[in-house]
Amino acid sequence: MKQIGSILFSVLTFCSCKSANNQNKLIPEQLIVQNDSVAETPIKVFTVLFDSIQTDAVEQLALLNESLSSLYKNADAIADEAYVTRGLNNYKAKRFAGTLAQDFDNSDFTKATRLNVSFLTKNEENPKGNIKVEEWFFKDENSAKSCFQSLQNYREREIHFKFISWIWVQQDNKLFLIFSTDFVVDSKPMQTIKQHLIGMLKKQGEYNLIEMD
């Protein structure tokens, strides 16, 4: 009996140790899965309101940013609070919109009711160059179309901007602007954002596009 008891004790001890070892082997695998599931930092959307009137258009810049999240990230510049504040104040003062209105002799540029903007850079170490993506809301589709029609004649106008690298898209009562002083219109970073935007908009209907350089 003593010999049988000793054998049983040895078997139970071996099984217990083996079970403990198997549990220890699972821990690193579980940690790896958890690390892989950590979400990337979302690309921020900054909003400037010019009018309290609500539009019936769906905000699409956040959806665009989500589709770009593996390729782009927040530009480092937005960590500078003074930079962001200065940029948003310029939007509130309608400086860019006012210059467009003057250059194209069209006051509709200053009639946006809301503007969303994101500051992007390529999702890589030490990225070079930033791109801004803007979403302009208007009270009605006619105002957005009026602005877009004016932009189509830009080669016939004398405008104040020394460097132009703009991609404008109009759909319904909104304008989108993809803009950079670091990349030309035909560059891959600019075209990739345009392709993602167009891919999203064409599912909802017709749109108008112009690339300006």
C-alpha positions as CSV (number, residue, x, y, z in Angstrom):
1,M,0.0,0.0,0.0
2,K,2.8,2.4,0.8
3,Q,4.3,1.7,-2.6
4,I,0.9,2.4,-4.4
5,G,0.4,5.6,-2.4
6,S,3.9,6.8,-3.3
7,I,3.2,6.1,-7.0
8,L,-0.2,8.0,-6.9
9,F,1.5,10.9,-5.1
10,S,4.2,11.1,-7.8
11,V,1.6,11.0,-10.6
12,L,-0.5,13.7,-9.1
13,T,2.5,15.9,-8.5
14,F,3.7,15.5,-12.1
15,C,0.2,16.4,-13.5
16,S,0.0,19.4,-11.2
17,C,3.4,20.7,-12.4
18,K,2.6,20.0,-16.0
19,S,-0.7,22.0,-15.7
20,A,1.1,24.9,-14.0
21,N,3.7,24.9,-16.8
22,N,1.0,25.0,-19.5
23,Q,-0.6,27.9,-17.8
24,N,2.7,29.8,-17.7
25,K,3.1,29.1,-21.4
26,L,-0.2,30.8,-22.2
27,I,0.5,34.1,-20.4
28,P,2.9,35.5,-23.0
29,E,0.5,34.6,-25.8
30,Q,-2.4,36.3,-24.1
31,L,-0.3,39.5,-23.5
32,I,0.7,39.6,-27.2
33,V,-3.0,39.5,-28.3
34,Q,-3.8,42.3,-25.9
35,N,-1.0,44.5,-27.2
36,D,-2.1,44.0,-30.8
37,S,-5.6,45.1,-30.0
38,V,-4.5,48.6,-28.8
39,A,-6.3,51.2,-31.0
40,E,-4.4,53.9,-32.9
41,T,-4.8,57.5,-31.9
42,P,-7.7,58.9,-33.9
43,I,-7.0,61.8,-36.3
44,K,-8.5,64.9,-34.7
45,V,-11.2,67.0,-36.2
46,F,-11.4,70.7,-35.2
47,T,-14.6,72.6,-35.8
48,V,-15.4,76.2,-36.3
49,L,-19.1,77.4,-36.3
50,F,-20.1,80.5,-38.2
51,D,-23.8,80.1,-37.9
52,S,-26.1,78.3,-35.4
53,I,-28.3,76.9,-38.2
54,Q,-28.0,73.2,-38.4
55,T,-27.4,71.6,-41.8
56,D,-28.8,68.3,-42.8
57,A,-25.5,67.0,-44.2
58,V,-23.7,64.2,-42.4
59,E,-20.2,65.1,-41.2
60,Q,-17.9,63.0,-43.3
61,L,-14.4,64.2,-42.3
62,A,-14.2,61.9,-39.3
63,L,-15.2,59.0,-41.5
64,L,-12.6,59.9,-44.0
65,N,-9.9,60.1,-41.3
66,E,-10.9,56.7,-40.0
67,S,-10.4,55.2,-43.5
68,L,-6.9,56.9,-43.6
69,S,-5.8,56.0,-40.1
70,S,-3.4,53.3,-41.2
71,L,-1.7,55.6,-43.7
72,Y,-1.9,59.0,-41.9
73,K,-1.8,60.4,-38.4
74,N,-2.1,63.7,-36.6
75,A,0.5,66.2,-37.7
76,D,3.0,67.0,-34.9
77,A,2.1,70.7,-35.2
78,I,-1.3,70.1,-33.4
79,A,0.6,69.4,-30.2
80,D,1.4,73.1,-30.3
81,E,-1.6,74.8,-28.7
82,A,-0.6,78.2,-30.0
83,Y,-0.4,76.9,-33.6
84,V,-3.9,75.4,-33.4
85,T,-5.4,78.4,-31.8
86,R,-3.9,80.7,-34.4
87,G,-5.1,78.5,-37.2
88,L,-8.7,78.3,-35.8
89,N,-8.8,82.1,-35.2
90,N,-7.8,82.6,-38.9
91,Y,-10.8,80.4,-39.9
92,K,-13.1,82.3,-37.5
93,A,-12.0,85.6,-39.1
94,K,-12.6,84.0,-42.6
95,R,-9.3,85.2,-43.8
96,F,-8.9,82.5,-46.4
97,A,-12.6,82.6,-47.4
98,G,-12.5,86.3,-47.6
99,T,-9.5,86.3,-49.9
100,L,-11.2,83.7,-52.1
101,A,-14.3,85.9,-52.2
102,Q,-12.2,88.9,-53.3
103,D,-10.2,87.0,-55.9
104,F,-13.1,85.3,-57.5
105,D,-15.6,88.2,-56.9
106,N,-18.0,85.8,-55.2
107,S,-19.2,86.5,-51.6
108,D,-20.6,82.9,-51.3
109,F,-17.1,81.8,-50.1
110,T,-17.8,83.7,-46.9
111,K,-21.2,82.1,-46.3
112,A,-20.1,78.8,-44.9
113,T,-22.0,77.9,-41.8
114,R,-19.5,75.4,-40.4
115,L,-16.0,74.2,-41.1
116,N,-14.3,71.1,-40.0
117,V,-10.5,70.7,-40.4
118,S,-7.9,68.0,-39.8
119,F,-4.1,68.3,-39.9
120,L,-2.5,65.2,-41.3
121,T,0.9,63.8,-41.9
122,K,2.1,60.4,-43.2
123,N,2.0,57.6,-40.7
124,E,5.7,56.9,-40.5
125,E,8.8,57.8,-38.5
126,N,10.1,61.4,-39.2
127,P,7.4,62.2,-41.8
128,K,8.0,65.2,-44.1
129,G,5.2,67.5,-44.9
130,N,1.7,68.1,-43.7
131,I,-1.7,68.2,-45.4
132,K,-4.9,69.9,-44.3
133,V,-8.3,68.5,-45.1
134,E,-11.3,70.8,-44.7
135,E,-15.0,70.2,-44.9
136,W,-17.1,73.3,-45.6
137,F,-20.9,73.4,-44.9
138,F,-23.3,75.8,-46.6
139,K,-26.9,76.5,-46.0
140,D,-27.8,75.2,-49.4
141,E,-26.4,73.4,-52.4
142,N,-26.5,76.5,-54.6
143,S,-24.0,78.3,-52.5
144,A,-21.6,75.4,-52.6
145,K,-22.0,75.0,-56.4
146,S,-21.5,78.8,-56.8
147,C,-18.1,78.6,-55.1
148,F,-17.1,75.5,-57.1
149,Q,-18.0,77.1,-60.4
150,S,-15.9,80.2,-59.5
151,L,-12.9,77.9,-58.7
152,Q,-13.1,76.3,-62.1
153,N,-12.1,79.7,-63.6
154,Y,-9.0,80.1,-61.5
155,R,-6.6,80.1,-64.4
156,E,-8.4,83.2,-65.8
157,R,-8.1,85.1,-62.5
158,E,-5.2,86.9,-60.8
159,I,-5.2,85.5,-57.3
160,H,-3.2,86.4,-54.2
161,F,-1.8,83.0,-53.5
162,K,1.8,82.4,-54.6
163,F,1.7,78.7,-54.2
164,I,-1.4,76.6,-55.0
165,S,-1.8,72.9,-54.4
166,W,-5.5,72.4,-53.9
167,I,-8.0,69.6,-54.5
168,W,-11.6,70.8,-54.2
169,V,-14.6,68.5,-54.2
170,Q,-18.2,69.6,-54.1
171,Q,-21.2,67.5,-53.2
172,D,-24.6,68.7,-52.2
173,N,-24.2,71.7,-49.8
174,K,-20.6,71.0,-49.0
175,L,-17.1,71.6,-50.2
176,F,-14.0,69.6,-49.4
177,L,-10.5,71.0,-49.7
178,I,-7.3,69.0,-49.6
179,F,-4.4,71.5,-49.3
180,S,-0.7,71.5,-48.7
181,T,2.3,73.8,-49.0
182,D,4.6,70.7,-48.8
183,F,3.2,68.5,-51.6
184,V,2.1,69.2,-55.2
185,V,-1.3,68.0,-56.3
186,D,0.0,65.0,-58.2
187,S,2.0,63.7,-55.3
188,K,1.1,60.3,-53.8
189,P,0.2,61.8,-50.3
190,M,-2.3,64.2,-51.9
191,Q,-3.7,61.7,-54.4
192,T,-4.2,59.0,-51.8
193,I,-6.4,61.3,-49.6
194,K,-8.4,62.3,-52.7
195,Q,-9.0,58.7,-53.7
196,H,-10.3,57.8,-50.3
197,L,-12.6,60.9,-50.3
198,I,-13.9,60.2,-53.8
199,G,-14.4,56.5,-52.9
200,M,-16.6,57.6,-50.0
201,L,-18.6,60.3,-51.9
202,K,-19.4,58.4,-55.0
203,K,-21.5,56.0,-53.0
204,Q,-23.8,58.9,-52.1
205,G,-24.2,60.4,-55.6
206,E,-22.7,62.9,-58.0
207,Y,-19.8,65.1,-57.1
208,N,-17.6,67.7,-58.8
209,L,-13.8,67.7,-58.6
210,I,-11.1,70.2,-59.5
211,E,-7.3,69.9,-59.0
212,M,-5.5,73.3,-58.9
213,D,-1.8,73.8,-59.1
